[in-house]
Amino acid sequence: MKTRVTVFAIAALLGLIGVSIWATGHQSIVVALNDLTANPAGGNNPWLVATLFDAYFGFLWFWLWVAYKERGWLARGVWLLLILLLGNMAMAAYVLIQLWRLPPGATAEQLLLRRPSR
């Protein structure tokens, strides 16, 4: 389980970094955001808005799991900020950190559930 999830998380992280570099090579994120905010009603595809809502609700659902796993409010807040700013890149990094902390032969439950207090 741990190896398969690790491979998936690394593939997702590398794929997202790669596509972000590719997209930035075509148009700076700053220019894209300026275009979006300069003319929000004219010419924007409604599916872009729907996709953004879908993505950010997904980020918040994932963050609920992070908030459950993390005990401190500072860690919860930092991860919320990272997830909202970096999206799936931060999510893949969080999963990789959780996997790194697991002992060999760990179960899915150990990954998904909160660790007992020390």
N, C-alpha and C positions, 0 to 999 in steps of 0.2 A: 504494500500500500504506500509506504513512505517513498519508495523509489519512483513509483508511477506518478504520484502527486508532485514530487520534486521535479521530475522531467517536464511535466505539464506546466508547472509554475515558471520554470526557467524558459521554456519555449514561449510562453505568453509574454514574459518580461522582455526577452530579446526581440520577439516579433513587434511588440509595441514600441520599443526603443527604435527599432529599425524603421518602422512606418512613420514614426515621428520625425526622424532625421530625413527621410525621403520627402515627407510633406513640407518640412521647413526648407528644404532645398528648392521647392517649387514656389512657396510663399511663406513669408515670415508669419508666425503666429500673431505678432503685433499687428501686422497689416490685415490679417484675416479678422481679428477682433475689432479693429477700427472699421472695416467694411461692414461688419455685422451691426455695430452700434451706430454707425452713421446713418444707416437707412434700414431700421428694423422692420418697418412695415412694407417697404417697397422691394419686391423681388426676392425676398427670402422664401425658401421652399417650406411650406408647413411641415413637411416631413423632417426637416432639419430641427425644427422646434420640438416635434414629437420625439425625435431621437435623443435630443438633449435631455428632455424630461425623463425618458426611459432610462438613460444612462445614469443620471443623477439620483433617481429613485433606487436604482440598483446599487449605486455607491453607498447610499444611506442604509439599505438593507444589509449590505456587507458590514458597514460600520457598526450596526447593532450587535453583530457577532463579536466584532473587535471590542466593543464596549463591555460585552459580557465577559470576554476572556481577560481583559486588562482590569486590574484592580484599582489603579490610581487615576484620578481625574486628569492629571497632566498628560499621562500616556494616552488616555482616551482622546483628549483635545488635540494632541499632536497628530495622532493617527487620523482623526477626522479631517484636519487641515491637509495632511498629505494626500488622503484619499480624494478629497474634493479638488485639490490642485493637480494631482498626477493620475487620478483615476485608477485604471487597472494596473498600471505600473506599480503604484504603492500597494495595491491589493496583492499582487504577485510577490512583492518583497515581504509583506507581512506573513504570507503563507510560508515562504521560504524560511523566515526567521522561526516561525512556529515549528516547522519540520526539523530545523537544525537543533532545536531544543529537545526533540523527542529521543528517547533511547532506541537502540536497534530493536526491531521487531514490534514496534509500537502499533497499537490498533487505531482505527479511525476514531474511536471514542476519545482516545488520548489526544488526538489532534483537535477534535471539535469541542471538547468540554474543557471547562476551566480547571486548571491544576489546583490541587488542594493547597490550603495555606500551609506555610512552613512553620 
